[in-house]
């Protein structure tokens, strides 16, 4: 099940000023089942077709693929004489849950899951989350002479967290079932500036 929605609006009160805003949302929710062909021990196909590997709908927040993403942006442009000044601001937010059988056989020997609040002992984890904010200011010249310039500054702020868990028969012993878990964080703040000079 996949659907998306997008909207864009433009406001141009004069020849020198232009504003464009956009927003989009995407949603995907599927079982993400893996299908593999049946083979004989010698590596030849059995001719029995394909099987679907198992996926637990209850473990770690559900099986398959469950993602959504939201993005919004605003671009302002002002032109005066031979110079154009623009500023673009954007924000993106994504979230993902999922649990898939990764061993390629009917038995559940190895699975990988995103930890959510429906998982056992999730702590503060709630899927895979990513939030990014960017802003770019740009100045461009369009003079009749041989010299023109493009200059600007860019800012980015990103925070992300991805908590994953591995399990299956490979990690089980008679006494205990192990579930190796990792918790990745990303915290980025970046600045940049650029200047280009054209001579033609």
N, C-alpha and C positions, 0 to 999 in steps of 0.2 A: 504494500500500500504506500503510494508516494503521491504527494501533492505539494504545490507551491503557489505563492501569491506574490505579485509584484505591482508596485504603484510608483508613478513618477509624476511630478508636478513642476511646472516652469512658470516663473514670473519675470516679465521683461517690461518694466514700466517706461524705459527709454532705450535709445540706441546704445547708450554707454553702460547700462547696468543690466546684468542677467543673473538670475538665481534659479538653480535646478536642485530639487530635493527628490530623493528616491528611497524606497523601503522595500525589502524583500524578506520572505519567510519560506523556508523549505522544511518539509517533514517527510520522514521515511520510516516505515515500520514493517519489517518483513521477517520471515523465519530464517532467512539466510542459510537454508539447509544445503549441505554439501552432498552432491551425488557423485558416486564413483563406480567405475565398471568392475564387475567381478572377474577375478583372474584365477587360473589354476596355479598350483605351486611352482610349475616350470615357467610361469610368466605369460602363458598364452591365455587369451580371453575364454571364459567358460561358455559364452553364448547365452547366458542367462540374463543378460541385460545389466541394469544398474541398480544399486541399492542407495537408500538415503541414510546417512549417518544420523545417530541420535543427537538430540539437543534437549536439554532440560529446560522447560518453560518456568520452572520454579526456582532453579538455582541462580544465585547472583543477580537477581532482578529480571530474569527472563532470558530465553534463548533468542538467537537470531540477531537482528540488526535494528536498533531503535535510535534514530538520530534526528536532531532538528537544528536549524541554523537561522539566525536573524541578522540582517545587515541594513544599516541606514547611512545615508550620506547627504551632505549639503555642499554645493559648489556655488561660490559667489564670484562674479567676474565684473570688473570695472575697467573701462577703456577711456583714456584721456589722451588725445593727440596721438602720438606714435607709441604710447606705452599701454600695456594691458597688465593689470594686477588681478590675480585670482587667488582664492583660498578654498581649499577642499578639506572638509572634515568628514571622517567616517568612523563608524563603530560596528564591530562584528562580535556576535556571541554564538557559540556553538556548544552543543551538549550531545553526548553519545553514551548509550548503553549497549551491551552486547554479550553474547555467550555462544561460542561455537566449538564444535567438535573438530579437532585439528589432526587426528591421527589417521584418517582415511579408511578406517575399518568400522564394522558395525558396533563392536564393543567399545565402550568409552574408556580408552586407555589414556588419552591426553586431551584436555580441554583448556581453553583460555577464556576468561571472563573479565569484564569490566565490573569493578566492585561498586554497588549502589546501596542505598539505604534498605533495600530488600535482601541484601546479602547477609550471611551470618557474620557477626562481629565486624560491621562496616566502619566503625569509628565515625569520622566526619566525612568519609568519601561519599560522593554522589555522582557516579559516572565519570566520564571524561569531559572536562569543561575547559573552554578557551575563550578569553575575552581580549579583544584588541581595539585600541583607539589610536587613530592616526590623524595628523594634520599637516598639510603642505601649503606653504605660502610661496607664490611664484610671481616674478616680474619678467615680462618679455617685451622687447622693443621691436618695432616694425618700421624703421626709418628708411627713407629713400636712398640714403647714402650707403657706402660699402660696409659700414660697421653696424652690427647689431649684437645684442647681449640677451642672455637668459640667466637669471639668478633666482635662487630660492632657498628655502629652509624646510626641513622635514623633521617631524617628531613622531615617535611611536611608543606606545605603552601597551605591554602585553602581560597578562597573567594567565597561567594555565596549570591544570593539575590532572594527572592521569594515574588512577589506582587500578592495577590489574592483578589477577590471581590465576594461578595455574593449578590444575588438579587432575584427577583420574586415577586409574588403577596403577599407573607407573609410580605414583606417590603414596600408595597405600601399603601398610604392613599389617601383620596380624594384630598388632597392638594399637596402631594409630594410623589415621589418614592425614597426611601432610598437605598443606595448601600454601605453597610459596607465594608470597605477595610482595609487590613492589609499589612504591609511592613516589611518582615523579612530579616535581614542581618546576615551573618556568616563570621567572620574574624578570622582565626585560624593560628597560628604559633606554631609548636610543635617540640621539640627535644627529643631524647631518645638515650640511650646507653645500651648495654648489654654485659655480659660476662658469658660464660658457660664453666665449666671445667669437663671433663670426665675422669674417672679412671676405667679401665677395665683390 
